[in-house]
Amino acid sequence: MNRRNRLTILLCTWLMLLAGTMSIASAGEKDDIRAVIKAYEKALNASDVEAVLGVYAPDGVFMPSGKPTATGTAGVREAYRGVFRALDLDVVFHFEDIVQRGDLAFVRTTSSGKIVILGKGPIENHTRELFVLRKVDGEWKISRYMFNEPTRPPKKKCDYKS
């Protein structure tokens, strides 16, 4: 076998191994990832700061729309205390996409429900979110979380047309 054939075989083997590590999350991993987001949903709806912190990684980052970024347990704790002093949430996350790459997972959701602005009244919630989860000591945790409000209520599928 000449050098070129050996390199070709080595390259093909490497690519096959790489492709195996970059597959979409398995059903079991997806269930575990969904469970973290659903636990977060439950914590939000209960205005439970400690339960929120339970699903975040210690170095987690919370990036709320129009507000300062909160970093690490202390920053995330203070940010959610502020959220729960101002809002009462009753939201449901709807999963759009889950992709896992090793110990990282990317989760795209939309959420709907009601948000009560304390002292002012309720508003409808139509939000889109991006979660980045990371395995910490074998458990999925929220590493980064960002959300924003689309300019119009979401459709079932994104159409990218103005």
Residue pairs with C-beta under 8 A, 6 or more apart in sequence:
21 101
21 102
22 101
23 100
24 98
24 99
24 100
25 33
25 98
25 99
25 100
25 105
26 100
29 100
29 105
30 98
30 100
32 140
33 98
33 100
33 105
33 107
33 133
33 140
34 95
34 98
35 140
36 55
36 133
36 140
36 141
36 142
37 93
37 95
37 107
37 109
37 131
38 93
39 51
39 54
39 55
40 52
40 55
40 93
40 142
41 91
41 92
41 93
41 111
42 51
43 51
43 52
43 54
43 55
44 52
44 89
44 91
45 89
45 90
45 91
47 84
47 88
47 89
49 77
49 80
49 81
49 84
52 76
52 80
53 73
53 76
53 77
53 80
55 141
55 142
56 62
56 73
56 76
56 141
56 142
56 143
56 145
57 134
57 136
57 141
57 142
57 143
58 72
58 73
58 136
59 71
59 72
59 143
60 71
60 72
60 73
60 76
60 141
60 142
60 143
60 144
60 145
61 69
61 70
61 71
61 76
61 143
61 144
61 145
62 69
62 70
62 71
62 75
62 76
62 79
62 80
62 145
63 69
63 70
63 144
63 145
63 146
63 147
64 70
64 79
64 83
64 146
64 147
65 146
65 147
65 148
65 149
67 79
68 79
70 76
70 78
70 79
85 118
86 117
86 118
87 115
87 116
87 117
87 118
88 115
88 116
88 118
89 113
89 115
89 116
89 125
90 113
90 114
90 115
90 116
91 111
91 112
91 113
91 114
91 115
91 125
91 127
92 111
92 112
92 113
93 109
93 110
93 111
93 129
94 109
94 110
94 111
94 112
95 107
95 108
95 109
96 108
96 109
96 110
97 106
97 107
97 108
98 105
98 106
98 107
98 108
99 105
99 106
100 106
103 134
103 135
104 132
104 133
104 134
104 143
105 131
105 132
105 133
105 134
105 140
106 130
106 131
106 132
106 133
107 129
107 130
107 131
107 132
107 133
108 128
108 129
108 130
108 131
109 128
109 129
109 131
110 126
110 127
110 128
110 129
110 154
111 125
111 126
111 127
111 128
111 129
111 147
112 124
112 125
112 126
112 127
113 124
113 125
114 122
114 123
114 124
114 125
115 122
115 123
115 124
115 125
116 122
116 123
117 123
126 149
126 150
126 153
126 154
127 147
127 148
127 149
127 150
128 147
128 148
128 149
128 150
128 154
129 145
129 146
129 147
130 144
130 145
130 146
130 147
131 142
131 144
131 145
132 142
132 143
132 144
132 145
133 140
133 141
133 142
133 143
134 140
134 141
134 143
135 141
